Amino acid sequence: MNKVEIFDPAMCCSTGVCGPSVDPELTRVASAVYSLEKKGFNIKRYQLTNDPDKFAKNKEIHRILMEKGPDALPVVLVNDQVVKVGSYPTNEEFAEWFEVKAEELNEKPKARLSINLKQL
């Protein structure tokens, strides 16, 4: 089974829905990663903001950051090998790496919101 790691640039969240405008690319990637995780595949995302140790400990990521700077992010590793620099995988690439259909990667995370109207 393949192992995929995505090293994201510094950002406030990985979903693309925070901030003044929604980033459809981040939303697509978050949805694909969610779907793959739910199926039990080995896929991880690390953010420079939240996981700086992961960036520092990985020799390839560290080398890319030293050579190209943070604008090289995102960087994608498959089985510890760099396969993409500066862009996210397409759903077709995810599907190929994990031997699933690209259509299976569109599941959106469901968030539950609990509101107590008596407190309002």
DSSP file with accessible surface (Angstrom, degrees, kcal/mol):
  #  RESIDUE AA STRUCTURE BP1 BP2  ACC     N-H-->O    O-->H-N    N-H-->O    O-->H-N    TCO  KAPPA ALPHA  PHI   PSI    X-CA   Y-CA   Z-CA
    1    1 A M              0   0  170      0, 0.0     2,-0.1     0, 0.0    97,-0.1   0.000 360.0 360.0 360.0 136.4    0.0    0.0    0.0
    2    2 A N        -     0   0   49     95,-0.4    40,-0.6    76,-0.0     2,-0.5  -0.424 360.0-144.5 -73.9 150.1    1.3    3.4   -0.9
    3    3 A K  E     -a   42   0A  58     -2,-0.1    76,-3.3    38,-0.1     2,-0.4  -0.974  17.0-168.5-113.6 126.0    2.0    6.1    1.7
    4    4 A V  E     -aB  43  78A   0     38,-2.5    40,-2.2    -2,-0.5     2,-0.4  -0.964   5.6-175.3-119.3 132.5    1.3    9.7    0.7
    5    5 A E  E     -aB  44  77A  21     72,-2.4    72,-2.8    -2,-0.4     2,-0.5  -0.996   7.4-161.3-126.6 132.3    2.4   12.8    2.6
    6    6 A I  E     -aB  45  76A   0     38,-2.7    40,-3.0    -2,-0.4     2,-0.8  -0.962   4.4-157.8-115.0 124.0    1.4   16.3    1.7
    7    7 A F  E     -aB  46  75A   2     68,-3.1    68,-1.7    -2,-0.5    40,-0.2  -0.887  19.1-160.7-104.2 103.8    3.4   19.2    3.1
    8    8 A D  E     -a   47   0A   0     38,-3.5    40,-1.4    -2,-0.8     3,-0.1  -0.488  17.6-110.8 -84.0 154.6    1.3   22.3    3.0
    9    9 A P        -     0   0   37      0, 0.0    40,-0.3     0, 0.0     2,-0.2  -0.201  56.0 -69.6 -69.6 173.2    2.4   25.9    3.2
   10   10 A A  S    S+     0   0   65     38,-0.2     2,-0.3    37,-0.2     3,-0.0  -0.481  75.2 143.5 -65.8 126.5    1.6   28.0    6.3
   11   11 A M        -     0   0   36     -2,-0.2    38,-0.1    -3,-0.1    39,-0.1  -0.973  60.2-111.1-158.5 165.6   -2.1   28.6    6.4
   12   12 A C  S    S-     0   0  101     -2,-0.3     2,-0.3     1,-0.2    -1,-0.1   0.809  96.7  -1.9 -77.1 -28.0   -4.8   28.9    9.0
   13   13 A a        -     0   0   29      5,-0.1     3,-0.3    -3,-0.0    -1,-0.2  -0.989  58.5-128.5-156.4 163.1   -6.6   25.7    8.0
   14   14 A S  S    S+     0   0   37     -2,-0.3    16,-0.2     1,-0.2    15,-0.1   0.502  95.7  71.2 -93.4  -2.4   -6.3   22.9    5.4
   15   15 A T  S    S-     0   0   53     15,-0.1    -1,-0.2    14,-0.1    15,-0.2   0.717  90.6-133.1 -88.8 -23.2   -9.9   23.0    4.2
   16   16 A G  S    S+     0   0    5     -3,-0.3     7,-2.2    10,-0.2    11,-0.2   0.548  79.8 103.0  83.8   5.7   -9.8   26.3    2.3
   17   17 A V        +     0   0   88      5,-0.2     2,-0.2     9,-0.1     5,-0.1   0.462  59.3  83.3-103.3   0.3  -13.1   27.5    3.9
   18   18 A a  S    S+     0   0   49     -5,-0.1     3,-0.3     3,-0.1     5,-0.1  -0.639  74.8  38.1 -97.6 160.7  -11.6   29.9    6.4
   19   19 A G  S    S-     0   0   58     -2,-0.2     3,-0.0     1,-0.2     0, 0.0  -0.362 110.2 -48.2  93.4-175.5  -10.6   33.5    5.5
   20   20 A P  S    S+     0   0  144      0, 0.0     2,-0.3     0, 0.0    -1,-0.2   0.736 121.4  25.5 -72.3 -22.5  -12.3   36.0    3.2
   21   21 A S  S    S-     0   0   92     -3,-0.3     2,-0.3    -5,-0.0    -3,-0.1  -0.997  80.4-112.5-143.6 149.4  -12.7   33.6    0.3
   22   22 A V        -     0   0   89     -2,-0.3    -5,-0.2    -5,-0.1    -6,-0.1  -0.624  22.3-144.0 -81.4 131.7  -13.1   29.9   -0.3
   23   23 A D     >  -     0   0   72     -7,-2.2     4,-2.1    -2,-0.3     3,-0.2  -0.854   7.9-162.3 -95.2 106.5  -10.2   28.2   -2.1
   24   24 A P  H  > S+     0   0   99      0, 0.0     4,-2.4     0, 0.0     5,-0.2   0.818  87.5  57.0 -62.1 -29.0  -11.8   25.5   -4.2
   25   25 A E  H  > S+     0   0   77      2,-0.2     4,-2.4     1,-0.2     5,-0.2   0.934 108.8  45.0 -67.5 -44.2   -8.4   23.7   -4.7
   26   26 A L  H  > S+     0   0   19     -3,-0.2     4,-2.8     2,-0.2     5,-0.2   0.891 112.7  52.2 -66.4 -36.8   -7.9   23.3   -0.9
   27   27 A T  H  X S+     0   0   36     -4,-2.1     4,-2.3     2,-0.2    -2,-0.2   0.922 110.0  48.8 -64.2 -42.2  -11.5   22.2   -0.5
   28   28 A R  H  X S+     0   0   53     -4,-2.4     4,-2.5     2,-0.2    -2,-0.2   0.937 113.6  46.0 -62.8 -46.3  -11.1   19.5   -3.2
   29   29 A V  H  X S+     0   0    0     -4,-2.4     4,-3.0     2,-0.2     5,-0.3   0.928 111.6  51.5 -65.3 -43.5   -7.8   18.2   -1.6
   30   30 A A  H  X S+     0   0   15     -4,-2.8     4,-2.5   -16,-0.2    -1,-0.2   0.911 111.3  48.7 -59.9 -40.9   -9.4   18.2    1.8
   31   31 A S  H  X S+     0   0    3     -4,-2.3     4,-2.5    -5,-0.2    -2,-0.2   0.927 112.6  47.1 -65.1 -44.3  -12.3   16.2    0.5
   32   32 A A  H  X S+     0   0    0     -4,-2.5     4,-2.5     2,-0.2    -2,-0.2   0.933 113.6  47.7 -64.1 -45.3  -10.1   13.7   -1.3
   33   33 A V  H  X S+     0   0    7     -4,-3.0     4,-3.0     1,-0.2     5,-0.2   0.929 111.5  51.1 -62.7 -43.5   -7.8   13.3    1.8
   34   34 A Y  H  X S+     0   0   68     -4,-2.5     4,-2.5    -5,-0.3    -1,-0.2   0.938 111.1  48.1 -57.8 -47.8  -10.9   12.8    4.0
   35   35 A S  H  X S+     0   0    0     -4,-2.5     4,-1.3    72,-0.3    -1,-0.2   0.910 113.6  46.7 -61.3 -43.2  -12.3   10.2    1.7
   36   36 A L  H  <>S+     0   0    0     -4,-2.5     5,-2.3     2,-0.2     4,-0.2   0.909 112.1  49.7 -68.1 -41.5   -9.0    8.3    1.5
   37   37 A E  H ><5S+     0   0   95     -4,-3.0     3,-1.7     1,-0.2    -2,-0.2   0.916 108.0  54.4 -61.5 -41.9   -8.5    8.4    5.3
   38   38 A K  H 3<5S+     0   0  124     -4,-2.5    -1,-0.2     1,-0.3    -2,-0.2   0.819 105.6  53.2 -62.9 -30.1  -12.0    7.1    5.9
   39   39 A K  T 3<5S-     0   0   92     -4,-1.3    -1,-0.3    -3,-0.2    -2,-0.2   0.442 122.9-107.5 -83.5  -3.3  -11.2    4.2    3.6
   40   40 A G  T < 5 +     0   0   54     -3,-1.7    -3,-0.2     1,-0.2    -2,-0.1   0.592  66.2 151.3  91.5  11.4   -8.1    3.4    5.8
   41   41 A F      < -     0   0   46     -5,-2.3     2,-1.3     1,-0.1    -1,-0.2  -0.401  54.8-109.1 -77.6 157.0   -5.4    4.5    3.3
   42   42 A N  E     +a    3   0A  66    -40,-0.6   -38,-2.5    -2,-0.1     2,-0.4  -0.673  63.5 138.3 -88.9  88.9   -2.1    5.9    4.6
   43   43 A I  E     +a    4   0A   1     -2,-1.3     2,-0.3   -40,-0.2   -38,-0.2  -1.000  24.2 178.9-137.0 133.1   -2.3    9.6    3.8
   44   44 A K  E     -a    5   0A  99    -40,-2.2   -38,-2.7    -2,-0.4     2,-0.4  -0.980  14.4-155.2-134.6 146.8   -1.2   12.5    5.9
   45   45 A R  E     -a    6   0A  39     -2,-0.3     2,-0.4   -40,-0.2   -38,-0.2  -0.980   9.9-168.2-120.8 138.3   -1.1   16.3    5.6
   46   46 A Y  E     -a    7   0A  27    -40,-3.0   -38,-3.5    -2,-0.4     2,-0.4  -0.986   8.6-150.0-125.5 135.2    1.3   18.5    7.5
   47   47 A Q  E  >  -a    8   0A  14     -2,-0.4     4,-3.5   -40,-0.2   -37,-0.2  -0.872  16.9-136.2-104.8 138.2    1.0   22.2    7.7
   48   48 A L  T  4 S+     0   0   50    -40,-1.4   -38,-0.2    -2,-0.4    -1,-0.1   0.869 107.1  52.0 -56.9 -36.1    4.1   24.4    8.1
   49   49 A T  T  4 S+     0   0   77    -40,-0.3    -1,-0.2     1,-0.2   -39,-0.1   0.919 122.9  25.7 -66.8 -44.7    2.2   26.4   10.8
   50   50 A N  T  4 S+     0   0  100      1,-0.2    -2,-0.2   -39,-0.1    -1,-0.2   0.696 129.7  35.8 -96.5 -24.0    1.2   23.4   12.9
   51   51 A D    >X  +     0   0   48     -4,-3.5     4,-1.1     1,-0.1     3,-1.1  -0.301  59.2 147.5-128.2  50.5    3.8   20.8   12.2
   52   52 A P  H 3> S+     0   0   73      0, 0.0     4,-2.2     0, 0.0     5,-0.2   0.834  72.9  62.8 -60.4 -27.7    7.2   22.5   11.7
   53   53 A D  H 3> S+     0   0   75      1,-0.2     4,-2.5     2,-0.2     5,-0.2   0.872  98.3  55.0 -64.5 -35.7    9.0   19.5   13.2
   54   54 A K  H <> S+     0   0   87     -3,-1.1     4,-1.1     1,-0.2    -1,-0.2   0.877 110.4  46.6 -63.9 -36.7    7.8   17.3   10.3
   55   55 A F  H  < S+     0   0    5     -4,-1.1     7,-0.2    -3,-0.2    -2,-0.2   0.897 114.5  46.5 -71.1 -40.6    9.3   19.7    7.8
   56   56 A A  H  < S+     0   0   65     -4,-2.2    -2,-0.2     1,-0.2    -1,-0.2   0.862 112.8  48.9 -71.6 -35.4   12.6   20.0    9.7
   57   57 A K  H  < S+     0   0  163     -4,-2.5     2,-0.7    -5,-0.2    -1,-0.2   0.730  92.7  83.1 -79.9 -22.4   13.0   16.2   10.2
   58   58 A N     X  -     0   0   33     -4,-1.1     4,-2.9    -5,-0.2     5,-0.2  -0.744  67.0-156.7 -88.4 115.8   12.3   15.2    6.6
   59   59 A K  H  > S+     0   0  183     -2,-0.7     4,-2.5     1,-0.2    -1,-0.2   0.871  90.7  48.4 -61.0 -41.0   15.5   15.6    4.6
   60   60 A E  H  > S+     0   0   72      2,-0.2     4,-2.4     1,-0.2    -1,-0.2   0.923 114.1  45.5 -66.9 -44.1   13.9   16.0    1.2
   61   61 A I  H  > S+     0   0    1      2,-0.2     4,-2.6     1,-0.2     5,-0.2   0.931 113.8  49.9 -64.7 -44.4   11.4   18.6    2.5
   62   62 A H  H  X S+     0   0   89     -4,-2.9     4,-2.3    -7,-0.2    -2,-0.2   0.926 110.9  49.7 -59.8 -44.2   14.1   20.5    4.3
   63   63 A R  H  X S+     0   0   95     -4,-2.5     4,-2.5    -5,-0.2     5,-0.2   0.938 111.1  48.7 -61.9 -45.4   16.3   20.4    1.1
   64   64 A I  H  X>S+     0   0    4     -4,-2.4     4,-3.3     1,-0.2     5,-0.6   0.924 111.9  49.2 -62.3 -43.2   13.5   21.8   -1.1
   65   65 A L  H  X5S+     0   0   33     -4,-2.6     4,-1.5     1,-0.2    -1,-0.2   0.888 112.1  48.4 -64.9 -37.5   12.7   24.5    1.4
   66   66 A M  H  <5S+     0   0  135     -4,-2.3    -1,-0.2    -5,-0.2    -2,-0.2   0.889 119.7  38.3 -69.7 -37.4   16.4   25.5    1.6
   67   67 A E  H  <5S+     0   0  124     -4,-2.5    -2,-0.2    -5,-0.2    -3,-0.2   0.891 135.7  15.2 -79.0 -42.3   16.8   25.6   -2.2
   68   68 A K  H  <5S-     0   0  129     -4,-3.3     3,-0.4    -5,-0.2    -3,-0.2   0.545  96.2-134.9-114.3 -14.3   13.4   27.0   -3.2
   69   69 A G    ><< -     0   0   18     -4,-1.5     3,-2.0    -5,-0.6     4,-0.2  -0.100  50.0 -47.8  81.0 179.9   11.9   28.6   -0.1
   70   70 A P  G >  S+     0   0   81      0, 0.0     3,-1.6     0, 0.0    -1,-0.2   0.678 124.0  76.7 -66.6 -15.6    8.3   28.3    1.1
   71   71 A D  G 3  S+     0   0  152     -3,-0.4    -2,-0.1     1,-0.3    -6,-0.1   0.668  81.8  70.6 -68.1 -13.0    6.9   29.1   -2.3
   72   72 A A  G <  S+     0   0    8     -3,-2.0    14,-1.5    -8,-0.1    -1,-0.3   0.671  85.1 138.6 -74.4 -17.0    7.8   25.5   -3.3
   73   73 A L    <   +     0   0   12     -3,-1.6   -65,-0.1    -4,-0.2     2,-0.1  -0.479  32.2  59.6 -76.5 146.2    5.0   24.2   -1.1
   74   74 A P        +     0   0   10      0, 0.0    12,-2.6     0, 0.0    13,-0.7   0.465  68.3 179.6 -78.2 154.9    2.9   22.2   -1.3
   75   75 A V  E     -BC   7  85A   0    -68,-1.7   -68,-3.1    10,-0.2     2,-0.5  -0.982  11.5-155.1-122.3 137.2    5.3   19.2   -1.7
   76   76 A V  E     -BC   6  84A   0      8,-2.5     7,-2.9    -2,-0.4     8,-1.4  -0.955   6.0-166.7-118.8 130.0    3.9   15.7   -2.1
   77   77 A L  E     -BC   5  82A   1    -72,-2.8   -72,-2.4    -2,-0.5     2,-0.5  -0.932   5.1-166.5-112.4 136.3    5.8   12.5   -1.2
   78   78 A V  E >  S-BC   4  81A  16      3,-2.6     3,-1.7    -2,-0.4   -74,-0.2  -0.995  84.5 -14.8-119.3 119.6    4.7    9.0   -2.3
   79   79 A N  T 3  S-     0   0   71    -76,-3.3    -1,-0.1    -2,-0.5   -75,-0.1   0.911 130.3 -54.7  51.4  44.7    6.6    6.3   -0.4
   80   80 A D  T 3  S+     0   0   83    -77,-0.3     2,-0.4     1,-0.2    -1,-0.3   0.547 114.9 117.1  70.3  10.4    9.1    9.0    0.7
   81   81 A Q  E <  S-C   78   0A 134     -3,-1.7    -3,-2.6   -21,-0.0     2,-0.3  -0.925  71.1-116.6-109.6 133.7    9.8   10.1   -2.9
   82   82 A V  E     +C   77   0A  46     -2,-0.4    -5,-0.2    -5,-0.2     3,-0.1  -0.506  42.2 161.4 -67.9 124.5    9.1   13.6   -4.1
   83   83 A V  E     +     0   0A  68     -7,-2.9     2,-0.3     1,-0.4    -6,-0.2   0.578  62.8  25.9-118.1 -20.1    6.4   13.4   -6.8
   84   84 A K  E     -C   76   0A  39     -8,-1.4    -8,-2.5     5,-0.0     2,-0.4  -0.991  55.6-173.5-147.5 139.3    5.1   17.0   -6.9
   85   85 A V  E    S+C   75   0A  54     -2,-0.3   -10,-0.2   -10,-0.2   -12,-0.2  -0.998  75.1   6.7-131.8 126.1    6.5   20.4   -5.9
   86   86 A G  S    S+     0   0   42    -12,-2.6     2,-0.3   -14,-1.5   -11,-0.2   0.449 116.9  61.1  88.3   1.4    4.4   23.5   -5.9
   87   87 A S  S    S-     0   0   53    -13,-0.7   -11,-0.1   -15,-0.2    -1,-0.1  -0.991  77.7-110.0-155.2 159.1    1.0   22.0   -6.6
   88   88 A Y        -     0   0   23     -2,-0.3    -3,-0.1     1,-0.1   -12,-0.0  -0.522  43.5 -95.4 -85.8 156.3   -1.5   19.5   -5.1
   89   89 A P        -     0   0    0      0, 0.0    -1,-0.1     0, 0.0     2,-0.1  -0.363  38.0-120.2 -65.8 148.3   -2.2   16.1   -6.6
   90   90 A T     >  -     0   0   54      1,-0.1     4,-2.4    -2,-0.0     5,-0.2  -0.417  27.1-108.3 -77.3 164.7   -5.2   15.8   -8.9
   91   91 A N  H  > S+     0   0   17      1,-0.2     4,-2.6     2,-0.2     5,-0.2   0.857 122.7  57.4 -62.9 -31.3   -8.0   13.4   -8.0
   92   92 A E  H  > S+     0   0  125      2,-0.2     4,-2.3     1,-0.2    -1,-0.2   0.887 106.0  48.5 -66.1 -38.4   -6.8   11.2  -10.8
   93   93 A E  H  > S+     0   0   51      2,-0.2     4,-2.7     1,-0.2     5,-0.2   0.937 111.7  48.9 -66.6 -45.5   -3.3   11.1   -9.2
   94   94 A F  H  X S+     0   0    0     -4,-2.4     4,-2.0     1,-0.2    -2,-0.2   0.937 111.8  50.5 -55.3 -46.9   -4.8   10.2   -5.8
   95   95 A A  H  X>S+     0   0   10     -4,-2.6     5,-1.8     1,-0.2     4,-0.9   0.903 111.1  48.1 -60.2 -42.1   -6.9    7.5   -7.5
   96   96 A E  H ><5S+     0   0  144     -4,-2.3     3,-0.5     1,-0.2    -1,-0.2   0.932 111.5  49.3 -64.9 -45.5   -3.9    6.1   -9.3
   97   97 A W  H 3<5S+     0   0   33     -4,-2.7   -95,-0.4     1,-0.2    -1,-0.2   0.831 123.2  31.8 -64.2 -34.0   -1.7    6.0   -6.1
   98   98 A F  H 3<5S-     0   0    9     -4,-2.0    -1,-0.2    -5,-0.2    -2,-0.2   0.348 105.1-121.8-108.8   5.7   -4.5    4.3   -4.1
   99   99 A E  T <<5 +     0   0  178     -4,-0.9     2,-0.3    -3,-0.5    -3,-0.2   0.930  69.8 122.6  53.6  51.6   -6.1    2.2   -6.8
  100  100 A V      < -     0   0   24     -5,-1.8     2,-0.3    -6,-0.1    -1,-0.2  -0.819  69.5 -90.8-127.2 172.7   -9.6    3.7   -6.4
  101  101 A K    >   -     0   0  135     -2,-0.3     3,-1.8     1,-0.1     4,-0.2  -0.694  29.0-129.0 -86.5 140.6  -11.9    5.6   -8.7
  102  102 A A  G >  S+     0   0   17     -2,-0.3     3,-1.8     1,-0.3    -1,-0.1   0.831 107.2  64.8 -57.7 -32.4  -11.5    9.4   -8.8
  103  103 A E  G >  S+     0   0  137      1,-0.3     3,-0.9     2,-0.1    -1,-0.3   0.747  90.7  66.2 -64.2 -21.9  -15.3    9.7   -8.3
  104  104 A E  G <  S+     0   0   72     -3,-1.8     3,-0.5     1,-0.2    -1,-0.3   0.566  88.3  69.7 -74.3  -7.3  -14.9    8.1   -4.9
  105  105 A L  G <  S+     0   0    0     -3,-1.8    -1,-0.2    -4,-0.2   -70,-0.2   0.213  74.7  82.7 -99.3  15.7  -12.8   11.1   -3.7
  106  106 A N    <   +     0   0   86     -3,-0.9     2,-0.2   -74,-0.1    -1,-0.2   0.336  54.6 127.9-102.4   7.9  -15.6   13.7   -3.6
  107  107 A E        -     0   0   61     -3,-0.5   -72,-0.3   -76,-0.2   -73,-0.1  -0.469  50.5-143.5 -70.4 130.3  -17.1   12.8   -0.2
  108  108 A K        -     0   0  118     -2,-0.2    -2,-0.1   -74,-0.1   -77,-0.1  -0.752  19.5-109.2 -95.1 139.6  -17.4   15.9    2.0
  109  109 A P        -     0   0   71      0, 0.0     2,-0.6     0, 0.0    -1,-0.1  -0.396  31.7-134.1 -62.6 140.9  -16.7   15.8    5.7
  110  110 A K        -     0   0  165     -2,-0.1     2,-0.4     2,-0.0     0, 0.0  -0.887  18.0-161.2-102.3 124.0  -19.9   16.2    7.7
  111  111 A A        -     0   0  103     -2,-0.6     2,-0.5     2,-0.0     0, 0.0  -0.844   9.2-141.6-103.9 138.0  -19.8   18.6   10.6
  112  112 A R        -     0   0  248     -2,-0.4     2,-0.5     2,-0.0    -2,-0.0  -0.858  12.9-163.5 -99.6 134.2  -22.3   18.5   13.4
  113  113 A L        -     0   0  150     -2,-0.5     2,-0.6     2,-0.0    -2,-0.0  -0.969   0.5-163.0-118.9 125.2  -23.5   21.8   14.8
  114  114 A S        -     0   0  117     -2,-0.5     2,-0.5     2,-0.0    -2,-0.0  -0.940   8.8-177.4-111.6 122.2  -25.3   21.8   18.1
  115  115 A I        -     0   0  107     -2,-0.6     2,-0.9     3,-0.0     3,-0.1  -0.979  16.5-155.4-122.3 126.9  -27.3   24.9   19.0
  116  116 A N    >   -     0   0   78     -2,-0.5     3,-1.4     1,-0.2     4,-0.4  -0.865   6.5-168.4 -99.3 103.5  -29.1   25.4   22.3
  117  117 A L  G >  S+     0   0  132     -2,-0.9     3,-1.0     1,-0.3    -1,-0.2   0.749  81.8  67.6 -66.7 -21.4  -31.9   27.9   21.5
  118  118 A K  G 3  S+     0   0  198      1,-0.2    -1,-0.3    -3,-0.1    -2,-0.0   0.743  95.8  56.6 -70.4 -22.3  -32.6   28.3   25.2
  119  119 A Q  G <         0   0  159     -3,-1.4    -1,-0.2     0, 0.0    -2,-0.2   0.609 360.0 360.0 -82.8 -12.8  -29.2   30.0   25.6
  120  120 A L    <         0   0  164     -3,-1.0    -3,-0.0    -4,-0.4     0, 0.0  -0.345 360.0 360.0 -81.6 360.0  -30.0   32.6   23.0
